[in-house]
Amino acid sequence: MGIFDSSPATCPALPTPVNDAAPISGFLTFKQLSIYIAGPFMGFACLISLGLMFLHATHLSNPGEQTKIIRITALIPIYAIIQFANIYLGASAVYLLPWMNVCESIALINFVLLIGDYLSPSVKSQNGYLDVHGRYSANGVLGEAPVGSQKVCRLASQYIAVATLVALITDITQATGIYCNNSNSVHFAHIWLTIIRAISAAAAVLAIVKFTMAQKPNLPRHRIMFKLVAFKLIVFLNFLQTIVFSFAGASFTPSTTFSYLDMTVSLPAIIYCLEMVIFSVLFHIAYSFRPYVIKQPSNSSYQGGMLGIFGIVAAFNPVDLAHEIFDEL
């Protein structure tokens, strides 16, 4: 049955073989090969990105900025771990995949908040950069901008709500048999939820790109365009690969050695985990901890506590994050 009560549509059966494909070489199936390839990639991505988070937490001289960098960086190990787990989950991966987008939406709003923290106190004091529609020039004169700063925060925030709602509805409709991941028919929830999420993500990303470009002249030393590219490539590739594998899976014909789940779950997992290794290295350059190292002698001290525990707790405190978001809306 489809999502419409009167619809006689039934979700087509998954193409066979669904999961148990024949070995591609000796006793090695593509799923087993995926585990051997994606596993080390996932491990390297987590090790490198968690290392960057640890360096920020142990050199926490500017908590306002660095807690947001830690949250943004956390997207890399989350993506890698979820994708590697999906290889084991197989057909049940559909329940977990949409929650990647929820994590992505939280990272997006933190990028907006980070740009706000980069703006000088003198600029923020002029009615607050998030209380006006426009941008400030280098001398503090208010000018026109393609996207207002308050508007971009709202567009980024709506993606959190939409992504969370889409994830919940995906799990519910999958459990009740009306999601149908292997069909793009309008009678099932899959195509509608894919379109809704895509529109919401595109609105948020485009607004953030325009806003960041408008603020670039005011923040030359922060290399915000480099930071934007390093982060937005993750978001863009997730968006692109979700669309590509969604439509590819709907028309894919398995072979004896390459099953439906190999195409829709295992292969994307390998690609994602490899990409996360690359981005984890890139983040060490784009979001380096070195600008926050306190030069000696100085009266200042790091605020992260022993092994940066206070910095990690502050970064992942949901109450603090909620307050930061609502303060800027």
N, C-alpha and C positions, 0 to 999 in steps of 0.2 A: 504494500500500500504506500502511496505517495503522501506528501504533506497536505494535499487537498483531500478532504473526506470522500468526495465523489470520484476521485481518481482511481482507475483500475490498475495503475502502473505498479509493477513489482521490480525491486532492485535486481538487476541481472546477476547471475552467479559469477564469482570471480573466475577469470580465465585459468585453466589448468595447464601445467601444475601451478598451484597456488604458492606452495612453500617447499615441498619435497622434490626439488629438482635433482636430476642425476649429477654425479660428480663431474666436474669439468676436467679434472686430471687426477688419476688414481682414486683416492678416497676423499678428495677435497671438493666440497660443493662451493658454489659462489657465496653462500651465506657464511660458511666457515672462513673462506678467503677474506670476506669483508671484515670479519672480526679480527683477523690477523693484521689487516692493513689499517683499519680504522682505530683499533685499540691503541697502538703506539702514537698515532696522530693525536688522539684524544688525550693521552697521557702528557705528551709534549705541550699541547695547547694549554692544558690545565696548569702544568708546572710553570710555564713561562708567564702566563697571565696572573696566576696566584702570587708569583714572585714579585710582579709589579705592584699588586695590591698590598703585599707585605711591606715593600719599600716605602710606599706612601704612608701606610699606617705607622711605621716606625720612624718616619720623618715628618710627622704631622705638625707642621708649623703654621699651616693655614687650613683649619678644619672645614671652613665653609666651602672651599674649592676642592680640597682633596677627598672629602667624603663623597662628593659627586663623581669624581674621577674613579674612585673605587667601585661605585655602583655601575658606572658605564663599563668599566673593564670586566666586571663580573658577568657580563653578557657572554663573553667568550667561553669560559668553562661551562656555563649553563647550556649553551648551544651544543658544545662538544659532548657533554655527558648525556644530554637528552637524545642526541642523534645516535650515539653508540648504544644506548639502552634500547633504542627502537629496533636495532638489528635482532635482539633477543625477543622483543615484544611481538614482532611480526605484524599480523593483522590488527593487533590491539594498539599499535603505535598511533592510530588515529585519535585515541583518547588523550595522548600526551602532546602531540605536535602543536595543537593550537595554543598551548600554554607557553610555547616559545615566543609567540607573538605578544603575549601579556608581558613577559620579561623585556621584550624589545620596546614596548610602549613606555615602560618605566624608565628604561635607559634613555629614550628620546626626551622625555620631560626633564631628566637630569642634565642633558646636554643644554637645553634652554636655560635651566637654572644656573649652569656653570658659566654661560655667556653673561648672565646677569651679574654674577660675582666678579667677573673680569672687569666689568665697567667700573670706572674710577668712582670713588665716593663723591667727588664733586659733581659728577654727572648724575649719579643716583639721587643726590640731594635735591636736584631741580625737579621737584614733583615726583621723583622716582621713575626709573626708566620703564617700569611696567605699568605706570599709571597714565601713559600717553600713547597716542597712535602716531608713531614717527620715530625718527632716529636723531641722535645728537651728532653734530659735526665735531671735528677735533677741538674746536674752540668753545664747545659747549652750546652753540646756537642750534636751536631746534629746527630740523628740516623735515621734508616729506620723505616717506619711505613706502615701498610697495606693500609691505606687510607691517601692521602695527604690532608693537611688542606685547601688548595685552592680548591682542587677537591670536598671536602665535602661541601664547601659553594656553589659551582656551582650545585651540586646534590640537595641540599636543596632548592636552588632558582628555579630550574627547576620545582619542585613540585608546587610552587606557580603559575607558568605560566600554567602548565598542569591542576591543580585543577580549576583554574579560567576559562580556556577554556572549560573544561568538564562541569562545572556548566552552562556556557552560552549555550553550545550546547544542554545540557539536557533540559533546559527551552524552547529552540527553537524547538527541535524535539518533545517534549511533546505537545507543542501548535499546531504543524502541524500534529500530529497523527502518527509519525514514531518512537517514543521512545519506547513505549509499555513496561511499567514497569513490567507487569505480564507475560512476555515471555522472554525466554533466546534464542530465535531463532536468527540465524545470519542475518536474514532479517531485524532486527530492531536495533535501535541505543543502546538500553539498555545494551546488552551484550558487545558490543564493547567499550562503554564508561566505563563500570565497569572494564574491563580488562586493558584498558589504564591507568585509575586512580590507579589501584592496582599495576601495574608495576612501575609507577612513584613514588608512596608512598613507595613501598618496597625498591627501589633504594635509596631514600633519607634516610629512617630510618636505613637501614643497614650501609650506609656510616657514619651516625652520631654515631651509636653504636660503630663501629670500631674506629672512631676518639676519642670518649670519653674514651674508654678503653685504647687507646694509651696514652692519656694525664693523666690518673689516677695517675701514679707515681709522676707527677709534681704538683699535686693539692690535697695533702692528707687532708688538713684541710677543703676543700670545700665539701667533700662527694659527688663528682659529680656522682658516680654510683648510689647513693641513689636518687639524683635528677633526673637522667636519668630514673630509674625504675619508679618513681612516675609519671613522665610525659609520658614516652613511653607506659605505661600500658593504658593510655587513648587512645593513637593513635592506639595501637594494638587491643584493644577491639572494637574501632570504625571500624577498618578494618575487624576484624573477624565477628562482628555482621552484618555489611553491606553485606558481602558475604553470611552468613548463612540465613538471612531473605530474601535476594534477591532470592536465590534458593528455599527456603522453600515456599515463596509466589507463585512461578511459579508452584508448584505442590500441593498446599494446597487445601483441599476440606472443605469449610465452613460447619458449622452446624447451626441449627436454633438459637442458642444462642451465637455463636462465628463466626462473619462475617469475610470476607476477609480483611477488613480494621482493624478489631480487631487484626488479626494476623500480618499484615504487618506494621501497624502504632501504634496502641494503646499499644500492648504488648512490642514492642521495646522501646517505650517512657517511660514506667514504669521502665524497666531495666536500661535505660540510666540515668534517674533521680535519681534512687537509687545509681547507681555507682558514680554519680557526688557528692552526699553527702559524700561518702567514700573518694573520692579523694580530696574534699575540706578540710577535716580534715587532710588527709595525707600531703597536701601541706603546712599546718601550721608548720609541722615538717621539711619537706624537704626544703622549701623556707622561713624559718622563718625570721622575721624582726629583731630579737634580735642581730645578729652580726653587725647590722648597727646602733645600739643605741650608741650615743656618751657618752663616759665615762666622768664624771665631776671630777675635773675642766678641761676645754678644751677651746681652742681658736676657735674650729670649731663650726659650727651651721648647723641646718637642712635647706635644700634648697627647701622644698616642698611648702612653703608658708602657708597661713591660710587654715586649714583643708586639706592640701596636694594638693590644687588645681593646683599648678604649676607642681607637680609631675605627676598628672593624665593627664594634658594637654600635657606634654612632652612625656608621654608613648604612647598616642594615636594620636600624630602628625604624619600623614602619610609621610610628607616631611622628617622629621627626620629619620623615619624608612627607607625610600628609600635611603637616603644618607648613612646610616650605612651599608646597604646591598651592595650598589655599591662600597663603599670604601673598602669592604673586598673581592670583586671579582677580 
